Amino acid sequence: MLIISIDVDVGNRELGVINKGKNDKYVHRFLSEYQVGKIEETALPLFLNLFEDQNVPATFAVRGQMIEVANSFFHQLLESPIRHDIGSHGYSHRLFEDMSPEEAENELEKLSDGFKRFGIIPKSFIFPRNSVDHLDLIEDYGYKCYRSDGDFRNDCMYIEKQGNLYDVHPSLYIGNCTQSIFLKKLLDIAILRKMPFHIWFHLWNFGITKDSIQQRINSAILPFLEYATNKTHEQILTIETMFSAILKYKS
């Protein structure tokens, strides 16, 4: 199976103003939260159009603080004809390993309350900066799976049960320099070995302007998804979200 997860680190330029840059170090090394939010606002509809055209579902891990601003982000995800998995990316994008149990529970409670406003009960959790911690609390708040830290240089194609949670292990972090031919070769390996291939990225990974993001989508992501879709037609591959992947794994 092919699994795609996307980290939404800010989602809205207004959050950069609200936070006054206090979370910048957890989001981007060089860009402010305002700039990242602006890029993500631009990138989201481009990726939603891509996934709709290719009939591809994905896991979008959204920062809970998005509920504090007037935005269409959740509405765009919910109104998509593709049933995407809307998961959590922390509330304030703080690192969970830096939190006490009380602080982590406070973040999770605010996440739960905020998502309920949109009728969402998230099942997938993606830790900010892949900083995995407080798994017991993640489970208590109803999450079923998470993405741990890792890459293609190690054993990277697996789903593993951890207690009552499932680690949908990442295979490859992709960015602006990733080539479609490389993705296709790794997907072929996954198909040959009957293993899950889990790619992930941020919405800000592929450019700053609408034109630059669209160009990278057209040159790298689109050819890869077309290749993967052809494999689904051959019935040797399925394209999953994190949550749908563990449902198949359990069955």
N, C-alpha and C positions, 0 to 999 in steps of 0.2 A: 504494500500500500504506500501511497504518497500522502504525506501529511504536511500541511502548511500552517504555520502560526506566525502572527504578526504582532509586534509590540507597539502599542500606542502610548508613547512616553508622555505626551502632553495633550495633543488633540485639538487644541484651540489656543490661538495667540493670546486671548484674554487671560488665560491661566498664568502666562508669563508675567503679566502685570500684577495679578493678585499675589503671586508668590514672591515678587520682588527679587527674583533671582536666587532665592535661598536654596532651591533644589537643583540649580544648574549643574553642580558637580556630579549629581546622580543621573543626569539626562544626557548631556553632551559635553565633550571636552572643550569645544571651541565656540559653539553656538549657544545663545541664550535660550531660555525656555520660550520666550516670545517668538524668536525666529524658528525654533523647532515646531511650535504650534502652528505657525503660519504655513510652513512646508507641509505639515500633516493635513491641514485643512485642504490644501491643494491636491495632495496625493490620494486621499481617500476615494473621491469619486472616480479617479482614473483606475484605481485597482478594483473598485466595485464593478465598473464597466467591463474590465478585463475578465473578472471572474464570472460575470453574467454571460458574456459572449462565449466563454469556454465551458460554462456549466460546472464551475469549480467552487466547492465550499472551502472555507478557511476558518481558523480560529483567530479572532481579533481579541487581544488582551487589552482591555481599556482601563485607563487610570480612573479610579473612582471619583477623583476631585472634579471630573468633567461635569458632575451634577451641579456644581456651584456656579456655572456660567450658562448664559443663554446660548444654545448651540443646536445644530441639527445633526450632530455626529451620531448619537444613538438612533435618531429617526432614520438616517440614511441606512444604517445597518439593518434596522428592523423592517424597513420598507423594501429592502432588496428582494428580488424574486428568488434568490439563492438563500437557502437556510444556513446562514453562517452560525458558528459557535461563538457567542459573545462571552468571553471570559474576563477574569480580573487581572490587573497589573498593579496591585496595591492601590491604596487610596491616594497617598501623597508622593509616591515614587521614592520613598525612603527605603533603605536597605533593611531587610528583615533581620539580618544577622546583627544589626546594631540596635535592635529593639529588645526591650524587656518583654516578658510574656504579657504584661498588662498593656503595654503600648501596641503590641501586635494584635491583641484582641480588640483594642479600641479601633485600630485600622480596619479590621475585618468586620466589625459591627457597623461602622460607617459605610463600608462597601456594600454590605447586605442591604442596609436601609436605603441607600441611594439607588441601587439597581432595581429594587422593588418598585420604585416610582415609574419605571419603564416596563414593569411586568417581566423583568429578567431575573431568573434564578441561575447564577453562573455555576458551572460545573468544572471549568478548567481554570487553573491558577498558574500564572507566569510571574515569577518573582522579579522585581526590579533588579537589573544587573545580574540576573540568575543567582541571586544570593539566597540559597535555599536554607530555610530555618522555620521553626515552629510548625512542623508538619502536623503535630497533634491538634493544633488549633485550626489549621486548614481543614482537616477532616471534620472537626466539630462543627464548622460552619457549612458543611454540606458539599464541599468540593470533592470531586471524584478522581481528578488527575492533575498533574503538574508537569512542568518541563524543568529538568535538572540542567546542570552545566556540563558541557562537553562539546566535542567537535569530531570531524571525520578522521582525524589522525589516530583516534583510539577506537575502541569497540563502540560504534556509534549507531548501529541499526538494531534497536530492540525496544520493547516495552516491558517493564518489570514491575511487579507488584511490590509495594512497600507498605506493609501493614494492610490497611483497607484502601490505600491510595494506589494509583498507578503512575509510575514515572514514564512519561512518553519522551524518551531520551532524544535529544537533538542530534541530528546527523551533520548538519552543515549550516553555518551562518553565511548568508549571501549578501552581497553589497554591490556597489557601483562597478566593480571590476570583474564580477563573476560572469563567465561566458556560458552560453546555453549548451555548447558542446560538452563542457565539463559536467554540467548538471545531467545531461542525457546519459553520459557514461556511468555516473554514479547510480542513476536510476536503473540502468541495465543490470548493474551488479546486484542491486536490491531485488530486482525481479528474478534474476537467476538464482539467488540464494533464498528467495521468499522471505525477505526481511522488510521492515518498515523503513522508508526513507523520509526523514523529517527535516524539512528546511524551514528556516525562520529568518526574519529580518524586521527592521523598523520601517515605518512609512517614510522616514527622512533619508533612507539609505541611497536613493537613486537620483538625486539632484535637488536643486533649489527651486527652479522655475517649473511651471507647467510643461513647457516644451522640453526641457531637459529630462524631466521624469518620464514623460510619454515616450521620448526617444529611447531611453533605457528599457522601458517596458517592451517596446516594439522590437528592440534588437536582441534582448536576452530572455526576458520572462515569457513573452508570448510564444516564441518558437519552442521553448521547453514545455509549456503547458499544452501546446498543440501536439507535441510528441507524446506527452503523458496521456492525453485524451485518446490518441490513437491506440495506445496500449490498453486503455479501458475497453475500447471497442473490440479488441482481440480477446478480451476477458482474461487477461493475465495481470491486471492491475485495478485497484480501486483508489479513488481519491477521497481522503477522509479529513475530518477535523480531529483535534485531539480527543474530544469526547466520543465521537462516533468510532474512532479507532479503538478505544478501550472497550466499547460495547462489542465490537467484532472480536477483539482479543478474548474477552470473557466467554463469548459463545463458541 
